[in-house]
Amino acid sequence: MDAAAIAELTAALGADRVSIAAEDLAAYAYDGSWMDSRPDLVVHPQTTEQIAAVLRIAEARRIPIVPRGAGTGLAGGSLPAAGSICLNLARMNRILEISAADTLAVVQPGVVTNDLQRAVERIGLFYPPDPASVYQSTMGGNVATNAGGPRCLKYGVTGDYVLGLEVVLAGGHVLRLGGRTIKDVAGYDLKRLFIGSEGTLGVVSQIIVRLIPKPAAQLTALAAFPRLADACQAVGAILQADVIPLVTELMDQGTMRAVEEFKRLGLPTEMEALLLVAVDGDAELVKREIAIVGEVLWRSGAAEVRQASSVAESEALWEARRSVSPAIARLARNKLGEDVTVPRSKVAEMVARLHEIGRANDLRVVVYGHIGDGNLHPTLLCDRRDPEVMQRVEKAAGELLMAAVELGGTLTGEHGIGIFKLDHVADALDPNALAWMAGVKALFDPHGIMNPGKKLPA
């Protein structure tokens, strides 16, 4: 990046908020995926006005801008583009307001999701969205990907809780969208365009989220199934029994065996599937519902059901699910974690297809996910040092994405498109819709500087 641009950014933000040292550029060259790409420069704004100043300079000079929060994304959405400015929003990490009267919170984009959850729970309120990276990921990144998590079957995803946004556009224009009310049909709902847009339309600088009362109690049941198809059908049976679970988490046999090797929890690894179901709400209701869940699990073909009767017992059952990621990481030098969603009725077929794809490409595949909303996380185990293996990984990844689409599903449920799934977007979306999406992108970002090469194919 030329010296004049650096000088202009330094004058606008201050020398302590502009980084060009090699070690700083290396620190912002990666996200939670396995790729890396260095930016030309990193800026650390702390106000909306400073974001606007950076975007004015970038627009005038046609410099790509790549917003970044905690860098926990798994689709390459915050990987720097060539010659880009990395816009690090982590220093904008203040909870500006928590209103019990209006049941909402106002936060900056760099607020860590779990920090918000803990803050509101101290006054008896609840912010439900819970991505797996909840202890590191930031609210701005959650909005950018419309992040979900295990609780979204009952409570929905990030976008279901966003009441208002402040967004800075290319050129430094600031939009304030939505507000503090639950109902608002004045004008077009532009804020929805920015939720899940992965930083390609603008930079979220402030977020208003709605809160709900904190549930009084939560209990868990864990069931082992000889047949994975029965575990999948059990979720539908639970819903038909008028119970809406807090979470329904599935682990296939490969995932279960990895967890057992890692933690020695006494899991029945001869079974095809493990299903973890939790319910929450009023204490008496939770006791009744967990009993109903247990009965349905037995009727659905479970060979074993462990039913918690206390918080401590629930925590012990959750240990298996919390151990999934580190357990899988021990199985191979590298892993490619994918994210696809299919209709709930197609989960069993999708899991079977995933295992077939693994066998056909001579790759080990393990599968887990949020079965209640059809969101699966197939993981391809591999070694990035072996080019031949990685060719098979790339082929298998494309096949599993297309399998989801063929079953009426989608390429991503919560990780986003980023750069890893760009080649398949045109296969998954209506071509007319894709053309209009390109038009929306051109309207908000006419010179293509906002997180280029992400979300939509060129």
Buried (B, 14 or more C-beta within 10 A) or exposed (E): BEEEBBEBBBEBBEEEBBBBEEEBBEBBBBBBBBEEBBBBBBBBBBEBBBBBBBBBBBBEBEBBBBBBBBBBBBBBBBBBBEEBBBBBBBBBBEBEEBEEEBBBBBBBBBBBBBBBBEBBEEEEBBBBBBBBBBEBBBBBBBBBBBBBBBBBBBBBBBBBBBBBBBBBBBBBBBBBBBEBEEEBEEEEEBBBBBBBBBBBBBBBBBBBBBBEEBBEBBBBBBBBBBBBBBBBBBBBBBBEEEBBBBBBBBBBBBBBBBBBEBBEBEBBBEBBBBBBBBBBBEEEBBEEBBBBBBBBBBEBBBBBBBBBEEEEBBEBBBEBBEBBBEBBBEBBEBBBBBBBBBEBEBBBBBBBBBBBBBEEBEBBBBBBBBBBBBBBBBBBBBEBEEEEBBEBBBBBBBBBBBBBBEBEBBBBBBBBBBBBBBEBBEEBBEEEEBEEBEEBBEEBBEBBBBBBBBBBBE
